[in-house]
Amino acid sequence: MSEPVKLSRRNFMQAAIWGFGGLIGIGFGVPAVAYVVGPSLISKQTQAWMRLGSISKVEVGTPTLFTYTVEIQTGWIASTEEISVYVLSTDGRTFIAMSNICTHLGCHIRWIAEQKQFFCPCHNGVFDNAGNVVAGPPPRPLDRYDVKVEDGQLFVLVGG
């Protein structure tokens, strides 16, 4: 019969230190890898046509505000957000859809009917009814969305 192998105190301490070190390494390594790789595993937002409503709601020559709700995936958190779009038609048949976000610093703009202009209250940016810059610091016109009409319903292409 062979004698059982005795574990010395030194070998036991070395094994314990390596074991605890490995656990600590896994404790830091797994979150670090998840941080780097995790977002690539989340599906990206794809483009989709959002129905705004009937074209009869759009008054010719005056921008009309439409609001829709979209689900947004940020990392592991899913939330819903309301997004507003101004729609303008000059003839009742063709439509342009513009963001209601100022291109300067992202503030919400509003339509001032008396002046026939969009106004950004943050830094006094002014846009005409087609979204072109009239005054103030905005560097470019309001962002536009692709538009389509099906069966009298107005759709905008969002996402991507």
C-alpha positions in Angstrom: 0.0 0.0 0.0 1.2 3.5 -0.8 1.4 6.3 1.6 -1.1 9.1 1.1 0.5 12.3 -0.2 0.7 14.9 2.4 0.0 18.5 1.5 2.5 20.9 3.0 1.5 24.2 4.4 3.5 26.0 1.6 1.7 24.0 -1.2 -1.7 24.6 0.4 -1.0 28.4 0.6 0.2 28.5 -3.0 -2.9 26.7 -4.2 -5.2 28.9 -2.1 -3.5 32.1 -3.4 -3.8 30.9 -7.1 -7.4 29.9 -6.5 -8.4 33.3 -5.0 -6.5 35.1 -7.6 -8.3 33.2 -10.3 -11.7 34.0 -8.8 -10.8 37.7 -8.6 -9.6 37.6 -12.2 -12.9 36.0 -13.3 -14.8 38.6 -11.2 -13.1 41.5 -13.1 -12.7 39.7 -16.5 -16.3 38.7 -17.1 -17.8 42.2 -16.7 -15.0 43.7 -18.8 -15.6 41.2 -21.6 -19.4 41.8 -21.3 -18.8 45.6 -21.5 -16.8 45.3 -24.7 -18.8 42.5 -26.5 -22.3 43.1 -25.1 -23.5 46.0 -27.2 -22.6 44.2 -30.4 -25.0 41.4 -29.3 -27.9 43.7 -29.0 -29.9 44.1 -32.2 -29.6 47.5 -33.9 -32.6 49.7 -34.6 -33.8 49.1 -38.1 -35.6 51.5 -40.4 -39.4 51.3 -40.4 -42.3 53.3 -41.8 -44.3 54.9 -39.0 -47.9 55.9 -39.7 -48.6 59.5 -38.7 -52.3 59.7 -39.7 -54.6 60.9 -42.4 -53.3 63.4 -45.0 -56.6 65.3 -44.4 -55.1 66.6 -41.1 -52.4 68.5 -43.0 -53.5 72.1 -43.7 -52.0 73.3 -47.0 -49.2 75.8 -46.5 -49.1 75.4 -42.7 -46.8 72.8 -40.9 -48.8 70.3 -38.9 -47.4 68.6 -35.8 -47.7 64.8 -35.6 -46.4 62.7 -32.7 -45.7 59.0 -32.7 -44.2 56.5 -30.2 -41.2 54.4 -30.9 -39.5 51.7 -28.9 -35.8 52.3 -28.4 -33.2 49.7 -27.4 -30.2 51.1 -25.6 -27.8 48.3 -24.5 -30.0 46.1 -22.3 -32.6 48.7 -21.6 -35.8 49.0 -23.7 -37.8 52.2 -23.5 -40.5 54.1 -25.4 -40.1 57.6 -26.6 -42.5 60.1 -28.2 -41.1 61.7 -31.3 -42.7 64.7 -33.0 -42.6 65.6 -36.7 -43.8 68.6 -38.6 -45.4 67.9 -42.0 -45.9 70.5 -44.7 -47.8 70.4 -47.9 -47.8 73.2 -50.4 -50.4 71.6 -52.8 -52.2 68.9 -50.8 -50.5 66.1 -52.8 -46.8 66.3 -51.9 -45.5 66.4 -48.4 -42.3 67.0 -46.5 -41.7 65.9 -43.0 -39.2 67.7 -40.7 -37.8 67.0 -37.3 -38.9 69.3 -34.5 -35.4 69.3 -33.1 -33.2 72.3 -33.7 -30.0 71.5 -35.6 -28.0 73.8 -33.3 -28.1 72.1 -29.9 -31.1 69.8 -30.1 -33.8 71.9 -28.5 -37.4 71.4 -29.4 -38.7 74.0 -31.9 -42.2 75.3 -32.2 -44.3 76.8 -35.0 -45.2 80.5 -34.6 -48.3 80.8 -36.9 -48.4 84.7 -36.7 -44.8 84.9 -38.1 -45.1 81.8 -40.2 -41.8 80.6 -38.8 -40.3 77.9 -36.6 -38.6 79.2 -33.5 -36.1 77.6 -31.2 -36.3 79.2 -27.7 -32.8 78.0 -26.6 -30.7 80.3 -28.7 -33.3 82.2 -30.9 -32.9 80.0 -34.0 -35.4 80.8 -36.7 -36.5 78.5 -39.6 -39.0 79.2 -42.4 -42.0 76.9 -42.9 -39.9 74.6 -45.1 -37.3 74.2 -42.3 -34.6 76.4 -43.9 -32.5 78.6 -41.5 -33.6 82.2 -41.5 -31.7 83.5 -38.4 -29.7 82.5 -35.4 -27.0 79.9 -34.8 -28.4 76.7 -36.4 -25.8 75.4 -38.9 -28.2 73.7 -41.3 -31.9 73.3 -42.1 -34.2 71.0 -40.0 -33.6 67.3 -40.6 -36.1 65.7 -43.0 -37.7 62.3 -43.2 -38.7 60.3 -46.2 -42.5 60.4 -46.7 -45.0 58.2 -48.5 -48.7 58.2 -48.7 -50.8 55.0 -48.9 -54.6 54.9 -48.9 -54.8 58.5 -47.6 -52.4 57.7 -44.7 -49.1 59.6 -44.2 -46.0 57.5 -43.3 -42.4 58.6 -42.4 -39.3 56.5 -42.6 -37.6 56.4 -39.2 -34.7 54.6 -37.6 -31.5 53.3 -38.9 
